[in-house]
Amino acid sequence: MTPPPYLTKADLPSAPDWPMLVTALEAGHKAPRAEVTDVFLGPPERTLLSRAARIPGMGSGVKSVTVLPENADRNLPTIQGAMLVFDDETGRHMATLDSALVTNLKTVADSLLGAKLLARPDSRRLLIVGAGSVAKTLAGAYPILFPGLERIEVWNRSTDKAEALAQKLSGNPVPVTAVSDLQTAVQHADIISTATLARAPVVLGDWLQPGAHLDLIGAFSADMREVDDTALKRARLFVDSRDTTLHHIGELKIPLAEGVIKSKDILADLYDLAGGTPGRIAPSDITLFKNGGGAHLDLMTAFALVESAGTP
């Protein structure tokens, strides 16, 4: 019996097919809600994390990674792993995928779908807060879904890193410029995408212009936030998944616990939006989308990649 393929970035087209991935996520959210679970083993400095999901009619998958921060001193990846996907009807092991490939594409496609459903279609200026690998991918991906973008700005606590990223993206279809004044950049942005490791808010709600869309990616733990209470109170609030965000990520968990917002203020998740729940109602609305991730999103992305690679 031929073993299932192992898919890496080299097995896919050089440029990600963002419309295909966004369409796959949107279609996945029109299917029955996924069953999901996470398992953590080991201490924080040497953790095995496994995230599993099953979507009826699609299949099942589990992504397992080791997280060893000390590997940075060894010149090795701090996160390493793989994802297995299984056919729903027969349980057949269809493929194994590099976990980093799935995670990176899933993360950006998740935000793109949120923006497609919530941001103004005529958005002209994108601000990316952060200058890491996710920021680089966002700069290349957003113009594909928002062809009217005319300018992309990058801000980072270290201006040198923002300038270095802008230089790397000198051939981007939309010009990329590093900026040092975050407040002014937010005030002029139509879409603000945050991809930082901030523990305290970096983007303030008083800076937001009417009609802005906030795409929040960076916060992933219970003590992390990228925007303040004012932003939450001014915006219409949405998440990719209620199950993986509300009581797990500080961006929402902290203000919910403090009574700043209530669960009912989270108007919809991607399942609701894909089912027809209204998102942006007026051009002047400020919309906020929390990209919290989840095993179901990994699974939707992995199946799209397996199909695009022509895996039987």
Residue pairs with C-beta under 8 A, 6 or more apart in sequence:
4 93
4 94
4 95
4 96
4 311
5 11
5 95
5 96
5 309
5 311
6 82
6 95
6 96
6 97
6 98
7 95
7 96
7 97
7 98
7 101
7 305
7 306
7 309
7 311
8 97
8 98
8 101
9 98
9 101
11 309
12 101
12 305
12 308
12 309
13 308
16 105
16 108
16 141
17 308
18 108
18 109
18 112
18 141
18 144
18 145
19 144
19 145
20 304
20 308
21 105
21 109
21 112
21 301
21 304
22 109
22 112
22 113
22 116
22 145
24 109
24 300
24 301
24 303
24 304
25 109
25 110
25 113
25 270
25 297
25 300
25 301
26 113
26 116
26 270
26 274
27 300
28 55
28 58
28 296
28 297
28 299
28 300
29 270
29 271
29 273
29 274
29 275
30 274
30 275
31 55
31 56
31 57
31 58
32 55
32 56
32 57
33 271
34 53
34 54
34 55
34 294
34 295
34 296
34 299
35 53
35 54
35 55
36 51
36 52
36 53
36 243
36 244
36 294
36 295
36 296
37 51
37 52
37 53
37 295
38 49
38 50
38 51
38 52
38 295
39 49
39 50
39 51
39 52
40 47
40 48
40 49
41 47
41 48
41 49
41 50
42 48
45 68
45 69
45 70
46 66
46 67
46 68
47 66
47 67
47 68
48 64
48 65
48 66
48 67
49 64
49 65
49 66
49 67
50 62
50 63
50 64
50 65
51 62
51 63
51 64
51 294
51 295
51 298
52 60
52 61
52 62
52 63
52 295
53 60
53 61
53 62
53 294
53 295
53 296
53 298
53 299
54 60
54 61
54 88
54 299
55 88
55 296
55 299
55 300
56 88
57 88
58 88
58 299
58 300
58 303
59 85
59 86
59 87
59 88
59 94
59 299
59 303
60 85
60 86
60 88
60 91
60 299
61 83
61 84
61 85
61 86
61 295
61 298
61 299
61 302
61 303
62 83
62 84
62 295
63 81
63 82
63 83
63 99
63 102
63 103
63 295
63 298
64 81
64 82
64 83
64 99
65 79
65 80
65 81
65 99
66 79
66 80
66 81
67 78
67 79
68 76
68 78
69 78
71 77
71 78
72 78
77 100
79 99
79 100
80 99
80 100
81 99
81 100
82 96
82 97
82 98
82 99
83 96
83 97
83 98
83 99
83 102
83 298
83 302
84 93
84 95
84 96
85 93
85 94
85 95
85 96
85 97
85 299
85 302
85 303
85 306
86 92
86 93
86 94
87 94
94 306
94 311
95 302
95 306
95 309
95 311
97 302
97 305
97 306
101 305
102 298
102 301
102 302
102 305
103 298
104 133
104 134
104 137
105 301
105 305
106 293
106 297
106 298
106 300
106 301
107 134
107 217
107 291
107 293
108 134
108 137
108 138
108 141
109 141
109 301
110 240
110 291
110 293
110 297
111 138
111 193
111 215
111 217
111 289
111 291
112 141
112 142
112 145
113 270
114 215
114 238
114 240
114 270
114 289
114 291
115 142
115 145
115 146
115 191
115 213
115 215
115 289
116 145
117 270
117 273
117 274
117 279
118 213
118 238
118 273
118 279
118 280
118 287
118 289
119 146
119 190
119 191
119 213
119 215
119 280
119 287
120 190
120 211
120 213
120 280
120 283
121 146
121 148
122 148
123 146
123 148
123 149
123 190
123 191
123 213
124 148
124 149
124 150
124 151
124 190
125 149
125 150
125 151
125 152
125 153
125 188
125 189
125 190
125 191
126 138
126 139
126 142
126 146
126 149
126 151
126 152
126 153
126 174
126 189
126 190
126 191
126 192
126 193
127 152
127 153
127 154
127 155
127 179
127 185
127 186
127 188
127 189
127 191
127 192
127 193
128 135
128 138
128 139
128 152
128 153
128 154
128 155
128 193
128 195
129 155
129 156
129 182
129 192
129 193
129 194
129 195
129 196
129 202
129 203
129 226
130 154
130 155
130 156
130 194
130 195
130 196
130 218
131 154
131 156
131 158
131 161
131 162
131 164
131 165
132 195
134 195
134 217
135 154
135 156
135 165
135 193
135 195
136 165
136 168
136 169
138 193
138 195
139 152
139 154
139 165
139 169
139 172
139 174
139 176
140 169
140 172
142 149
142 152
142 191
142 193
143 149
143 152
143 172
143 173
143 174
146 191
149 174
150 174
151 174
151 175
151 177
152 169
152 172
152 174
152 175
152 176
152 177
153 176
153 177
153 178
153 179
153 185
153 189
154 162
154 165
154 166
154 176
154 177
154 178
154 179
155 162
155 178
155 179
155 180
155 182
155 185
156 162
156 165
156 178
159 178
159 180
162 178
162 179
162 180
163 178
165 176
165 178
166 176
166 177
166 178
169 176
170 176
179 185
182 202
182 203
183 204
183 207
186 192
186 203
186 204
186 207
186 208
186 212
187 207
187 208
187 209
188 209
189 209
189 212
190 211
190 212
190 213
191 212
191 213
191 215
192 203
192 208
192 212
192 213
192 214
192 215
193 215
193 217
194 202
194 203
194 214
194 215
194 216
194 217
194 218
194 226
194 227
195 217
195 218
196 202
196 218
196 226
197 218
197 224
198 218
198 219
198 224
198 225
198 226
199 223
199 224
199 225
200 225
201 225
201 226
201 227
201 228
201 231
202 226
202 227
203 214
203 226
203 227
203 228
203 231
204 227
204 228
204 230
204 231
205 227
205 228
205 229
205 230
205 231
205 232
205 233
205 234
205 235
206 230
208 214
208 231
208 234
208 235
208 286
210 284
210 285
210 286
211 283
211 284
211 285
211 286
212 286
212 287
213 280
213 286
213 287
213 288
213 289
214 227
214 231
214 235
214 286
214 287
214 288
214 289
215 289
215 291
216 226
216 227
216 251
216 288
216 289
216 290
216 291
217 291
218 224
218 226
219 225
219 226
219 249
219 250
219 251
219 290
220 249
220 292
220 293
221 249
221 250
222 248
222 249
222 250
222 253
222 254
223 250
223 254
224 249
224 250
224 251
225 250
225 251
225 254
226 251
227 251
227 288
229 255
229 260
231 286
231 288
232 252
232 255
232 260
232 261
232 265
232 288
233 260
233 261
234 286
235 285
235 286
235 287
235 288
236 267
236 279
236 280
236 281
236 285
236 286
236 287
236 288
237 261
237 265
237 266
237 267
237 288
237 290
238 266
238 267
238 268
238 269
238 273
238 279
238 287
238 288
238 289
238 290
239 245
239 246
239 252
239 266
239 269
239 270
239 289
239 290
239 292
240 269
240 270
240 289
240 290
240 291
240 292
240 293
240 294
240 297
241 269
241 270
241 271
241 292
241 294
241 296
241 297
242 266
242 269
243 294
244 292
244 293
244 294
245 251
245 252
245 290
245 292
246 252
246 253
246 256
246 263
246 266
247 253
247 256
248 292
249 290
249 292
251 290
252 261
252 266
252 290
255 261
256 262
256 263
267 277
267 278
267 279
268 277
268 278
268 279
273 279
279 287
280 287
